[in-house]
């Protein structure tokens, strides 16, 4: 458990360094940008999943956000989910899905656990993951615009928070893409 705590502390330190900005472009800087993308993207994707769960409950938007999480999930947590702990959670999710399939959609969590390692490494690769996340972000925007009816959007806190979360998804993805192309 100590190594996990050190990894999380190191990730948050890297996020801080990425926010402050250092003048030298080094592999550590690229790693800090990746860490910022992983933690920030994951936070706002989970935020949008929560908003989707309390709002319109769009199944397509949930699936797209889970794919975004699969691509941007922090490496330390991703290894935990793909390990023995994830297998037990997947087993419990499938068992809960048998009793109430609308409340416990198990297939989305199973994506994290049973995806082959070669596919995982390909989807979580540097440049491809950014492009994939940008495509997912555009798709989420299209789904959100269709849900509110195009230009006929009434102002509400839920709508504002949803758009703010989408903006931050784009921010972290584009920031990481800029660091990759430097």
N, C-alpha and C positions, 0 to 999 in steps of 0.2 A: 504494500500500500504506500510505502514511502516513495518508491519510484514514481508512482502515479501522481502523488502530491508534488514532487519535484517537476514532473513534466507539465502539470497544469500551471504551476508557478512560473516556469520558464516560458510557457505560451503567453501568459498574461504580461510578462516582462517584454516579450517580443512585440506584443500589441502596443504597449506603451512606447517602445522605441519606434515603431512604425508611425504612430500618431505624432510623435515629436519630430521625427525625421532626422536622419543623419546625412552628412554631406557625401560620404563615400559609398559607392555602389559596390557591394561585395556579396559573396554567397550568403553571408549571414543576413544581409539586408533583404535578399530574395526570400530567405527562409522566414524572416519577420513579416514580409508582405504576404506570404502563403499562410502564415499563422493568423494574420489579421483577417484574411479572406475566409479562412476556415471558421474562426470563432465568431466573427461578425455576421457572416452569411448564415451560419447555423442559428445564431440567436434570432435574426430577423425572419428566417424561414419558419422557425418554431413559433414566433410571434404571429406570423401570418396564418399558420395552421390553427393556432388558438382562435384567432379572429374568424377564420372560416368555420370553425366548429361552433362558435357562438352566433354566427350570422347566417349566411345563405346556405351553408353546408354543401358546397359544390364538390362533387366527387372528383371531377377532372382537375380542379384546382388543388385538391388534396394530393392527388397522385403526382402532379407536377412538382409540388413542393417537397414531397418525399423523395423524388428523383434528385431535386436540388440538394436536399440534405445528404443523400447518398454520395453525391459528388463532392460536397464541401464539408462534410462532417470532420471535426478535428481528428487527426490521426490517432492520438492516444485513446480517445473514446471509441473510435472506430475499431481499434484492435480489441477492446474490451467487449464490444457488442458482437464481434465475429468469433469470440472465444466461447468458453464453456458457459459463461453467464448469459450470453446471447442465445445459446441453444435452449437453456431453461426458460428464458423469457418467451422465445418463439413457441416452445411447447405449451406454456401457459396461455399464450395468445390464441393458439389453435384450439385449445380446450375451451376458452371463453367464447371463441367464435362459434363453437358448436351450440352453445346455449342461447346466444344473442348476437347474430351476425351483423345487425345494424350498428350496435354499440361497439363491437370489437372486430374491426376489419383486420384480420391477421395477415393477409397477403402482403400488405405494405411493409410490415416489420420483417416478414420472412425474406424480403429482398435483401436486407442487410446481412442476414445470416447465411443464406444458402447460395449466394452468387459465387461462381467460381473465381478463384484468385486471379487468373489471367484477365478476366473481364473487369474485375475490380481495379487491378493495376492500370488497365487501359482507360477506364472511365475516370479514374482519379489522377491521371497524368496531368502535367502542368498546363500546357496550352489547350489541349482538348477539353479539359474540365471547365476552363473559362468560357470557351465557345459554347459548350453544352449548357452551362449555367445562363449565358446570355440568351440563348434560344428559349430556355425554360422561362426566363424573366419576361421576354416578349410575349410568350404564350399566356403567362399569368395576367399580364396587362390586358391582353385581348379578352380573356375570360372575364376579368373585372369590368371592362367597359361594356361588354355584352350584358352583364348582370345588372348594371345600373341603367341600361337603356341608352347608351351613347351619350348625347349631350344633355339629357334630362336628369341630371344628378341633383338630388336634394342634399344639402349639407347636413351631415351628421358626424358625430364623433367616431362612429364605427367606420364610415367611409373615409374620413380623414386619416385615421390610424392605418387603415388598409393601404391607402396610397403612400403614406409615409414609409410603411414597411417595404413596399415595392421599390421605392426610391432608394432605400438603404441596401436592398438586395443588389440593385444595379450599381450602387456606389462601390460596395466591396468587390464585386466582380470586375468592374472596369478598373478599379485601383490595382487589383492583382494583374490584370491583363496589361496595364501600362508598365508594371514592373517587369513582366516577362519579356516585353518587346524592347526594353531598354538595352 
